[in-house]
């Protein structure tokens, strides 16, 4: 019942609820739908029972993916088939064809598949939800590009060390806002570490009116900050989207940096 969901909100892992984070009627209805169908798991931080083998979803990933698990259930492509056109243009302009790309918080593989098809990239897709990870794997197999994509079920902070300096580009599309505040700096440090010299970071997020330059601040504060040059700082890109029969307008905030 409703009280159960209040309880879930009250114990929420993230610092801000999805509604206040995203704002706007589209995201409200979307977020309410998530919470209506979400099946909250216990949020234990204990490491007991984590010896199920490396492929088992870690407790950290479970917590990170918890509220999204139902969103990607049963093959639902809840947003759009490809990136928003303004984001597609951004990626075409800044990601080189044939790049090795890290797609963090890859969801159901929307951007991953687009990067492989449109820019001939090879992609490591990192996604904390089991449903999302399975969908990415299935979609890539269906599209005949399974050899171009490696799926890791987890979060940035669980990367194996072998990804250091391995990527030409990293994309976080509508993801960083959902990373708990206390993990954001470590996440950004891991991204910078993962980039080759000359690599590009593209962070697409929902504008935060109270803290507009928050993504660039993370870039300036993370390990490896001295190697970064910020080339777009909270640049707003307008979009239109149809959701449940209504047209919605909004802006994405884009922050872009290159690594020396």
CORFENNOR-V608602 format. One record per pair of residues at least 4 apart in sequence whose C-alpha atoms are under 6 Angstrom apart, sorted by sequence separation. I is the first residue (numbers start at 1). J is the second residue. D is the distance in whole Angstrom. If there is no record, write none. Layout:
# CORFENNOR-V608602
{{I;J;D} {I;J;D}}
This chain:
# CORFENNOR-V608602
{{18;22;6} {19;23;5} {27;31;6} {28;32;6} {32;36;6} {34;38;6} {52;56;6} {61;65;6} {62;66;6} {65;69;6} {72;76;6} {91;95;5} {109;113;6} {114;118;6} {115;119;5} {116;120;5} {135;139;6} {141;145;6} {195;199;5} {208;212;5} {218;222;6} {242;246;5} {83;88;6} {116;121;5} {140;145;5} {141;146;5} {220;225;5} {242;247;4} {115;121;6} {127;133;6} {140;146;5} {219;225;6} {241;247;6} {241;248;5} {240;248;6} {19;28;5} {240;249;5} {239;249;6} {239;250;5} {238;250;6} {239;251;6} {238;251;4} {237;251;5} {236;251;6} {237;252;5} {236;252;6} {236;253;5} {235;253;5} {106;125;6} {234;253;5} {235;254;5} {106;126;6} {133;153;6} {234;254;5} {100;121;6} {102;123;6} {105;126;6} {106;127;5} {234;255;5} {97;119;5} {98;120;5} {99;121;5} {100;122;5} {101;123;5} {102;124;5} {103;125;5} {104;126;5} {105;127;5} {233;255;5} {97;120;6} {98;121;4} {100;123;6} {232;255;5} {108;132;5} {232;256;5} {107;132;5} {124;149;6} {128;153;5} {231;256;6} {122;148;5} {123;149;5} {124;150;5} {125;151;5} {126;152;5} {127;153;5} {128;154;4} {230;256;6} {231;257;5} {108;135;6} {109;136;5} {122;149;6} {124;151;6} {126;153;6} {127;154;5} {128;155;6} {168;195;6} {230;257;4} {82;110;5} {83;111;6} {108;136;5} {166;194;6} {167;195;5} {168;196;6} {229;257;5} {164;193;6} {165;194;5} {166;195;6} {167;196;5} {229;258;5} {164;194;4} {165;195;5} {166;196;6} {169;199;5} {174;204;5} {228;258;6} {163;194;6} {165;196;4} {168;199;5} {169;200;5} {170;201;5} {171;202;5} {172;203;5} {173;204;5} {174;205;5} {228;259;5} {38;70;5} {169;201;6} {227;259;5} {185;218;6} {189;222;5} {227;260;5} {189;223;5} {185;222;6} {206;252;5} {207;253;5} {205;252;6} {206;253;6} {205;253;5} {204;253;6} {204;254;5} {203;254;6} {203;255;5} {202;256;5} {201;256;6} {201;257;5} {200;257;6} {73;131;6} {200;258;4} {72;131;6} {199;258;6} {69;129;5} {72;132;5} {199;259;5} {198;259;5} {197;259;6} {198;260;5} {65;128;5} {197;260;5} {65;129;5} {101;167;6} {61;128;5} {100;167;5} {101;168;6} {103;170;6} {100;168;5} {101;169;5} {102;170;5} {103;171;5} {104;172;5} {99;168;6} {101;170;6} {105;175;6} {61;154;5} {61;155;6} {14;180;5}}
